[in-house]
């Protein structure tokens, strides 16, 4: 199904082969880590799939708090804690690059005024 198609509400359902239990760990200062533990539809730990870790923090910007969220490749919570700073740094750099690319594209757009607008700017011939 592509993004432009809508799905009737009666057909929306959870993928019971891809369930995770979510736990959140925080230092109440810098950020938080989400540990997503794969589970079966019965709620038991699914050992065939790895845990997933998501790091989250907020940075202050000129327009207010900016949420940053990124996946952290780690096998356990300790590994996710250790990789948190580098993962957040990489995510912030990617955000900055995305903004710069968007700005570059916007600046390279050529705006061609219509004939009416051009005559107002250039005056009568």
N, C-alpha and C positions, 0 to 999 in steps of 0.2 A: 504494500500500500504506500503510495507516495504521500508527501506532506500536504498536498492540496486536497486530498480526499478526506472526508470526515467519516467517523465511525459512529454508528448509532449507539446511544448509551446502553442499550440492552446487550450489545456485543462486547463491551469493555469488561475485561476480566484480568486478574493477576496471572502471571506465568508461574504456575506452581512448580515448575522445574528450575526456576531461577529465584528462589526466595532467600532473603538474608535477614538475620537478626541484627539490629543496630544498637550499638552501645556508644556513648559519648564520654570522652575523657577530656578534662580541661584543667588548666592551672589557674583559672579565674583571673588571668592577667593578660597573656599574650594571645591565646587562641585555644583551639580544641582539635581533637582527633576523633574521627568517627571510625569505629571498628565494625565492619560489616562481616558477620560470620555466616557462611552459607549453611542453610538448613534444608532439610527435606520438608515435604508438605505436612509431615507429622510433627515437625518442630525439632527433630533430632539433628545434630551436627552432621553436615554432608562433608565427609573427609575427602571426597573426590575433587572438591573445588577449593581454591585457596581463599583466605581471608582477604578483604579489601580494606585499605585505609585511606581516609580522606582527611586532609589537613585544612583547617579553616582559620582565618584571622581577619582583622579589619585594619586598614591603613587610613590615616587621616589625609584628606585631599582638600583642595580649595573649595570644593562643593560639598564637603562633609565626609562621613565614613564611607570607605570603599571596601566592599567585601571581597576577599580573595579565597578561593577554594581550589584545591588541587588533589589529584590522586597521588598517593605516596606508595612507591613500590617497596614493600617490606614483608617479611614473613611473620613478624610478631609486633606487639605493641612497642617494645623497647627499640626495635629497628625503626619503626615509624617515628618515634620521638627523636631519635638521632638524625633522621633524614628530613625532619620537619623544616629546619631553616633553609636548607638547599632547595627543597621542593617549593617552598613559598617564594624564594628568590627567583627561581626559574619561572614560576607562574606570573610573578609581577613583571619580569622582563618580557614575557610573551604578551602580556596585556599592553605594555608600553609599545612594543613593536607593532601590535595590531592597531593601536591608536595612531601611530606615526604613518602606517600604511594607509589607513583611512583618510588621514589628513592629506597625504600625498595625492591620493586619488581625487579628493575633492578639489585640491588646488590645480590639478591638471585638467579638470573639466573645462571645456570651452563653451562659454555661453554666447549663443548667437541670438541677438535681438530680432524680433519680427520687424517687418517693413515699417509698420506704424511707429514702433519704438525708435527705429533707426532714423526716421524722418524727424522725429522730435529732437533727437540728439544732434543730428547733422544739420538740421534746418532745411528749408525749401531749396530746391535745385534752381 
